[in-house]
Amino acid sequence: MIPGRCGVALATPPEPANAQRYAALDLLATMVAVVGADGAIHFANARLEDVAGISRRALLRGKLGDWLLNGRQWQDTLAAVMANEVATGRFDGAMRRAPMVAHESLPVHVIVTQIDPGQAFALVEMIEVEQQTRQDREERALGQVQANKELIRNLAHEIKNPLGGIRGAAQLLAMEVGQPLGRGDEGQGARAIGLSPRELTEYTQVIIHEADRLQALVDRLLAPHRHPQVVGDVNIHEVCERVRSLIMAEFPRGLTVQRDYDTSIPDFRGDREQLIQAVLNIAHNAAHALAERIAAGDARIVLRTRVARQVTIGKQRYRLALELHIQDNGPGVPDDIRERIFYPLVSGREGGSGLGLTLAQTFVQQHQGMIECDSAPGRTSFSILMPLH
């Protein structure tokens, strides 16, 4: 007991939760908090810090109810657990997140459990309702990418073989057109079909030019599978700055490329040129989608880096991972291609090759990572998630 004013004895307040005691909770892939009877947060694990989008210290200054939309249900469940009316309380709710992380709430299943009967603390676990759905989506994406690789390789080789013959025949034809067919027969072959030798030469050049264009397309399709990774130490912010300078050089007016970097992110092993190409392909697509806003002078691309903890990528668990977000304020991905944007030869703009995002996905997956897209009118965000080995 602690003496109060006028000699009145006050109850001793409960000691705060021991952070060392709960340190193992940082290893969990679900969000966990230790709260007092009033809902004040005494401990928050790394996953809750990541999903909320603010530091652990900031979380400890508030109450868990500040982050849950189901306020009344949360209070009733916590009160019942703390009064020992039930050992465990559950409900489905929604969690707010910091605006820079996401504008929409996150559906969660909340489990409130007594730590020890009679103690003033409860353990709260929040499981993302979409977590399993996301893992299933990742597995499907990995399977689709593997199928795309096989399709691209087979298609490219099937195209490449006849291309060589077409180009060679066109070159021989161009040589023949430029020579007389025989004594007194100059140009008779051309005149027989109503064309001059000059016109025939132009047409053979068209054949050669188009064959070369297809050859370049095939080379781009095969590029990720031909060149081995050149692995070295990579600083993700050097990658972002390189991409930023290239985009600003191509779009010097009407477009702002903002930086929002977590400078504590360490270097990691990877292929710097592949990652530059992957990020550049995404940012370049974003810039082209911003054509109307660039004309209006208010186009914006944001490059944001964060560290994620205890993440699962392709069924493998990683203690630390890099999150790179390339966000723009454009019109969004068209609905008719939203589910197919990473497929080869699918493009949302006139004249696009449909290979930029396919190659970006291939390069990122060669780094054991993945790309996701969240798009709505006025906000499109491509997220690259890669382990920090």
PLY file of the C-alpha trace (Angstrom):
ply
format ascii 1.0
element vertex 389
property float x
property float y
property float z
element edge 388
property int vertex1
property int vertex2
end_header
0.00 0.00 0.00
1.12 3.58 -0.67
0.08 6.35 1.74
-2.01 9.04 0.08
-3.23 12.46 1.18
-4.79 12.67 4.64
-3.22 9.34 5.49
-5.55 7.39 3.24
-3.88 4.21 1.96
-3.98 3.74 -1.81
-3.69 0.43 -3.65
-0.27 -0.24 -5.14
-0.46 0.12 -8.93
0.50 -2.96 -10.89
4.05 -3.10 -12.13
4.42 -2.66 -15.89
4.87 -5.73 -18.03
8.45 -6.96 -18.16
9.70 -6.42 -21.72
12.35 -9.12 -21.30
9.69 -11.61 -20.27
7.78 -11.04 -23.50
10.75 -10.66 -25.85
10.06 -14.06 -27.41
6.77 -12.67 -28.76
8.83 -10.72 -31.31
9.40 -14.02 -33.10
5.70 -14.52 -33.82
4.22 -13.76 -37.24
0.98 -12.51 -35.64
0.41 -9.19 -33.87
0.65 -9.42 -30.08
0.23 -6.85 -27.31
0.23 -6.97 -23.51
-2.33 -4.52 -22.12
-3.51 -3.33 -18.74
-7.07 -3.29 -17.46
-7.61 0.14 -19.05
-6.32 -1.08 -22.44
-3.00 0.76 -22.15
-0.28 -1.01 -24.14
2.63 -2.22 -22.00
4.28 -4.35 -24.67
3.90 -4.59 -28.46
5.74 -7.13 -30.59
7.60 -6.38 -33.80
4.79 -7.56 -36.05
2.28 -5.16 -34.46
4.79 -2.34 -34.88
5.20 -3.18 -38.57
1.50 -3.47 -39.36
0.51 -0.35 -37.40
3.24 1.58 -39.19
4.59 3.47 -36.17
7.38 2.82 -33.70
6.98 0.63 -30.66
7.70 3.58 -28.40
4.78 5.47 -29.93
2.50 2.45 -29.47
3.41 2.24 -25.77
2.19 5.79 -25.25
-1.40 4.88 -26.19
-4.13 2.33 -25.77
-4.91 -0.64 -27.97
-8.47 0.61 -28.32
-7.10 3.58 -30.27
-6.19 1.13 -33.05
-9.35 -1.00 -33.02
-12.52 0.17 -34.75
-14.75 -2.12 -32.66
-14.38 0.02 -29.54
-17.38 -1.17 -27.54
-16.79 -4.84 -28.33
-13.11 -4.49 -27.40
-13.92 -2.86 -24.05
-16.55 -5.46 -23.14
-14.25 -8.36 -24.06
-11.28 -6.93 -22.13
-13.45 -6.21 -19.08
-14.83 -9.75 -19.07
-11.34 -11.26 -19.27
-9.89 -8.98 -16.60
-12.85 -9.73 -14.27
-12.15 -13.46 -14.77
-15.63 -13.97 -16.19
-14.03 -15.75 -19.16
-10.53 -17.08 -19.64
-10.43 -16.10 -23.31
-12.49 -13.69 -25.37
-12.67 -13.53 -29.16
-14.22 -11.27 -31.75
-13.74 -10.22 -35.37
-12.78 -6.59 -35.78
-10.77 -4.16 -37.81
-7.50 -2.40 -37.08
-6.46 1.08 -38.07
-3.03 1.68 -39.57
-0.87 4.76 -39.97
-1.89 6.70 -43.13
1.51 6.26 -44.78
1.07 2.47 -44.58
-2.50 2.08 -45.80
-5.68 4.13 -45.97
-7.93 1.14 -45.37
-8.42 -0.73 -42.11
-7.15 -4.29 -41.71
-9.67 -7.05 -40.84
-8.39 -9.00 -37.82
-9.51 -11.77 -35.48
-8.82 -10.62 -31.91
-8.08 -13.07 -29.09
-7.86 -11.72 -25.52
-6.39 -14.08 -22.90
-5.51 -13.84 -19.22
-1.79 -13.98 -18.56
-2.21 -15.18 -14.98
-5.45 -15.15 -12.99
-5.50 -12.17 -10.67
-2.86 -10.22 -12.58
-3.58 -6.85 -14.11
-2.43 -7.71 -17.62
-3.96 -9.49 -20.59
-2.39 -10.91 -23.73
-4.01 -9.78 -26.98
-3.31 -11.58 -30.25
-4.55 -10.15 -33.56
-4.54 -12.43 -36.58
-4.91 -10.93 -40.03
-8.01 -12.40 -41.63
-6.39 -11.99 -45.05
-3.09 -13.58 -44.02
-3.99 -17.05 -45.27
-5.60 -15.60 -48.37
-2.42 -13.66 -49.09
-0.25 -16.75 -48.67
-2.48 -18.65 -51.09
-2.19 -15.75 -53.54
1.59 -15.78 -53.21
1.72 -19.49 -53.95
-0.46 -19.05 -57.02
1.71 -16.16 -58.18
4.87 -18.25 -57.80
3.31 -21.07 -59.80
2.15 -18.64 -62.47
5.62 -17.10 -62.76
7.18 -20.50 -63.26
4.63 -21.27 -65.97
5.33 -17.86 -67.56
9.05 -18.61 -67.63
8.50 -21.88 -69.48
6.04 -20.23 -71.87
8.40 -17.35 -72.62
11.39 -19.59 -73.22
9.49 -21.94 -75.51
7.76 -19.12 -77.39
10.96 -17.16 -77.82
12.84 -20.13 -79.23
9.97 -20.98 -81.58
9.95 -17.39 -82.88
13.72 -17.08 -83.10
14.33 -20.00 -85.43
12.15 -18.84 -88.38
13.23 -15.23 -87.83
16.76 -16.07 -88.90
15.46 -17.64 -92.11
13.16 -14.70 -92.88
15.92 -12.17 -92.41
18.41 -14.16 -94.46
15.94 -14.59 -97.32
15.13 -10.87 -97.25
18.82 -10.00 -97.46
19.31 -12.33 -100.45
16.24 -10.83 -102.10
17.59 -7.32 -101.55
20.86 -8.33 -103.22
19.04 -9.88 -106.18
16.84 -6.80 -106.67
19.92 -4.65 -106.93
21.41 -6.82 -109.74
20.26 -7.35 -113.40
18.40 -10.61 -113.98
20.18 -11.24 -117.30
21.20 -9.50 -120.57
18.48 -7.01 -121.41
16.26 -8.20 -118.53
17.09 -5.45 -115.99
14.09 -4.80 -113.76
11.75 -7.14 -115.68
10.94 -9.10 -112.50
9.94 -5.88 -110.78
7.92 -4.65 -113.78
6.13 -8.01 -113.99
4.42 -7.25 -110.65
4.12 -3.52 -111.25
6.94 -2.47 -108.88
10.17 -0.64 -109.53
13.48 -2.06 -108.26
13.59 0.83 -105.77
10.20 -0.13 -104.37
11.21 -3.76 -104.08
14.32 -2.69 -102.19
12.19 -0.65 -99.79
9.91 -3.61 -99.14
12.82 -5.95 -98.46
14.15 -3.36 -96.00
10.77 -3.38 -94.26
11.01 -7.17 -93.90
14.53 -6.89 -92.48
13.52 -4.07 -90.10
10.50 -5.96 -88.75
12.54 -9.15 -88.36
15.10 -7.16 -86.34
12.32 -5.70 -84.19
10.99 -9.18 -83.42
14.52 -10.35 -82.72
14.93 -7.53 -80.16
11.64 -8.58 -78.53
12.81 -12.18 -78.30
16.12 -11.06 -76.81
14.22 -9.12 -74.13
12.10 -12.17 -73.36
15.18 -14.34 -72.95
17.39 -11.77 -71.18
16.58 -12.75 -67.56
17.30 -16.41 -68.32
20.53 -15.81 -70.24
22.50 -13.61 -67.87
23.53 -14.99 -64.48
23.16 -12.81 -61.41
26.13 -10.61 -60.59
25.89 -10.78 -56.81
27.39 -8.10 -54.60
26.50 -5.77 -51.74
23.45 -3.69 -52.65
22.23 -0.50 -51.00
18.54 -0.16 -51.82
18.69 3.64 -51.56
21.43 3.80 -54.20
19.09 1.75 -56.41
16.21 4.16 -55.71
18.35 7.23 -56.36
19.52 5.82 -59.68
15.93 5.15 -60.73
14.87 8.60 -59.53
17.55 10.34 -61.60
16.56 8.38 -64.73
12.86 9.17 -64.30
13.51 12.86 -63.60
15.76 13.09 -66.67
12.97 11.71 -68.88
10.17 13.70 -67.21
11.80 16.95 -66.05
8.56 18.95 -65.69
5.25 18.27 -64.02
6.43 15.19 -62.07
7.75 15.04 -58.51
9.57 11.93 -57.29
9.50 11.98 -53.49
11.81 10.05 -51.17
10.62 8.41 -47.96
13.56 6.28 -46.86
14.33 4.28 -43.75
18.07 4.89 -43.67
18.61 2.12 -41.11
18.08 -0.57 -43.77
21.35 -2.51 -44.15
23.04 -3.51 -47.39
22.18 -6.97 -48.67
23.48 -9.42 -51.25
21.95 -9.11 -54.69
22.33 -8.06 -58.31
22.30 -4.25 -58.35
21.63 -3.90 -62.07
18.71 -6.34 -61.97
17.12 -4.46 -59.09
17.62 -1.10 -60.80
15.89 -2.49 -63.89
13.03 -3.94 -61.82
12.35 -0.70 -59.93
12.84 1.37 -63.09
10.29 -0.71 -65.02
7.66 -0.11 -62.33
8.46 3.60 -61.94
8.53 4.07 -65.71
5.08 2.51 -66.03
3.85 4.81 -63.27
5.26 7.88 -65.04
3.51 6.97 -68.30
0.24 6.40 -66.42
0.60 9.92 -64.97
0.52 11.63 -68.38
-2.56 13.74 -67.58
-1.29 14.76 -64.16
2.14 15.59 -65.60
0.39 17.92 -68.04
-1.47 19.46 -65.08
1.80 19.71 -63.09
0.74 17.69 -60.03
2.03 14.19 -60.83
3.76 12.43 -57.95
5.69 9.19 -57.46
6.82 8.19 -53.96
9.71 5.81 -53.30
9.29 4.45 -49.75
11.51 1.94 -47.95
10.77 0.13 -44.70
11.97 -2.91 -42.73
9.48 -5.73 -42.12
10.03 -8.35 -39.45
9.02 -12.00 -39.27
7.62 -12.24 -42.80
6.78 -15.26 -44.92
7.67 -15.23 -48.61
6.98 -18.30 -50.70
6.48 -20.55 -47.64
9.83 -19.46 -46.17
10.07 -17.39 -42.99
12.53 -14.49 -42.75
13.44 -12.53 -39.66
14.00 -9.29 -41.61
12.80 -8.20 -45.02
12.91 -5.09 -47.17
9.67 -3.38 -48.16
9.97 -1.03 -51.14
6.83 0.81 -52.21
6.56 2.64 -55.55
3.39 4.69 -55.23
1.79 7.14 -57.67
-1.31 9.34 -57.79
-2.39 8.22 -61.25
-5.71 6.83 -62.48
-5.02 3.27 -61.30
-4.62 -0.02 -63.13
-7.50 -0.72 -65.54
-9.97 -3.24 -64.12
-9.81 -5.50 -67.18
-6.09 -6.23 -66.71
-5.68 -5.84 -62.94
-5.43 -9.59 -62.34
-3.07 -10.08 -65.31
-0.63 -7.19 -65.11
2.36 -9.46 -64.43
1.56 -11.73 -67.37
3.84 -11.34 -70.40
2.61 -9.16 -73.28
-0.18 -7.59 -71.18
-0.02 -3.79 -71.26
-2.33 -1.01 -70.15
-1.04 1.63 -72.54
-0.87 2.09 -76.27
2.45 0.95 -77.68
3.55 -0.84 -74.51
5.42 -4.13 -74.90
3.81 -5.75 -71.86
7.20 -6.99 -70.64
8.19 -4.39 -68.04
6.30 -5.84 -65.08
6.98 -9.42 -66.17
10.72 -8.77 -66.15
10.48 -6.85 -62.86
8.72 -9.80 -61.24
11.31 -12.22 -62.62
14.23 -10.14 -61.28
12.64 -9.75 -57.84
11.84 -13.44 -57.58
15.46 -14.24 -58.43
16.15 -12.42 -55.13
13.63 -14.69 -53.31
11.21 -11.76 -53.23
7.76 -10.94 -54.54
5.79 -7.99 -55.94
2.21 -7.04 -55.09
-0.02 -4.32 -56.51
-2.70 -2.34 -54.69
-4.52 0.01 -57.04
-7.45 2.41 -56.90
-8.21 5.65 -58.79
-5.80 8.27 -57.47
-3.46 5.83 -55.76
-1.49 2.86 -57.09
1.21 1.17 -55.04
3.57 -1.59 -56.15
5.23 -3.27 -53.17
8.47 -5.20 -53.46
9.21 -7.52 -50.53
12.66 -9.14 -50.35
14.51 -10.90 -47.53
17.48 -9.12 -45.94
19.93 -12.00 -45.57
0 1
1 2
2 3
3 4
4 5
5 6
6 7
7 8
8 9
9 10
10 11
11 12
12 13
13 14
14 15
15 16
16 17
17 18
18 19
19 20
20 21
21 22
22 23
23 24
24 25
25 26
26 27
27 28
28 29
29 30
30 31
31 32
32 33
33 34
34 35
35 36
36 37
37 38
38 39
39 40
40 41
41 42
42 43
43 44
44 45
45 46
46 47
47 48
48 49
49 50
50 51
51 52
52 53
53 54
54 55
55 56
56 57
57 58
58 59
59 60
60 61
61 62
62 63
63 64
64 65
65 66
66 67
67 68
68 69
69 70
70 71
71 72
72 73
73 74
74 75
75 76
76 77
77 78
78 79
79 80
80 81
81 82
82 83
83 84
84 85
85 86
86 87
87 88
88 89
89 90
90 91
91 92
92 93
93 94
94 95
95 96
96 97
97 98
98 99
99 100
100 101
101 102
102 103
103 104
104 105
105 106
106 107
107 108
108 109
109 110
110 111
111 112
112 113
113 114
114 115
115 116
116 117
117 118
118 119
119 120
120 121
121 122
122 123
123 124
124 125
125 126
126 127
127 128
128 129
129 130
130 131
131 132
132 133
133 134
134 135
135 136
136 137
137 138
138 139
139 140
140 141
141 142
142 143
143 144
144 145
145 146
146 147
147 148
148 149
149 150
150 151
151 152
152 153
153 154
154 155
155 156
156 157
157 158
158 159
159 160
160 161
161 162
162 163
163 164
164 165
165 166
166 167
167 168
168 169
169 170
170 171
171 172
172 173
173 174
174 175
175 176
176 177
177 178
178 179
179 180
180 181
181 182
182 183
183 184
184 185
185 186
186 187
187 188
188 189
189 190
190 191
191 192
192 193
193 194
194 195
195 196
196 197
197 198
198 199
199 200
200 201
201 202
202 203
203 204
204 205
205 206
206 207
207 208
208 209
209 210
210 211
211 212
212 213
213 214
214 215
215 216
216 217
217 218
218 219
219 220
220 221
221 222
222 223
223 224
224 225
225 226
226 227
227 228
228 229
229 230
230 231
231 232
232 233
233 234
234 235
235 236
236 237
237 238
238 239
239 240
240 241
241 242
242 243
243 244
244 245
245 246
246 247
247 248
248 249
249 250
250 251
251 252
252 253
253 254
254 255
255 256
256 257
257 258
258 259
259 260
260 261
261 262
262 263
263 264
264 265
265 266
266 267
267 268
268 269
269 270
270 271
271 272
272 273
273 274
274 275
275 276
276 277
277 278
278 279
279 280
280 281
281 282
282 283
283 284
284 285
285 286
286 287
287 288
288 289
289 290
290 291
291 292
292 293
293 294
294 295
295 296
296 297
297 298
298 299
299 300
300 301
301 302
302 303
303 304
304 305
305 306
306 307
307 308
308 309
309 310
310 311
311 312
312 313
313 314
314 315
315 316
316 317
317 318
318 319
319 320
320 321
321 322
322 323
323 324
324 325
325 326
326 327
327 328
328 329
329 330
330 331
331 332
332 333
333 334
334 335
335 336
336 337
337 338
338 339
339 340
340 341
341 342
342 343
343 344
344 345
345 346
346 347
347 348
348 349
349 350
350 351
351 352
352 353
353 354
354 355
355 356
356 357
357 358
358 359
359 360
360 361
361 362
362 363
363 364
364 365
365 366
366 367
367 368
368 369
369 370
370 371
371 372
372 373
373 374
374 375
375 376
376 377
377 378
378 379
379 380
380 381
381 382
382 383
383 384
384 385
385 386
386 387
387 388
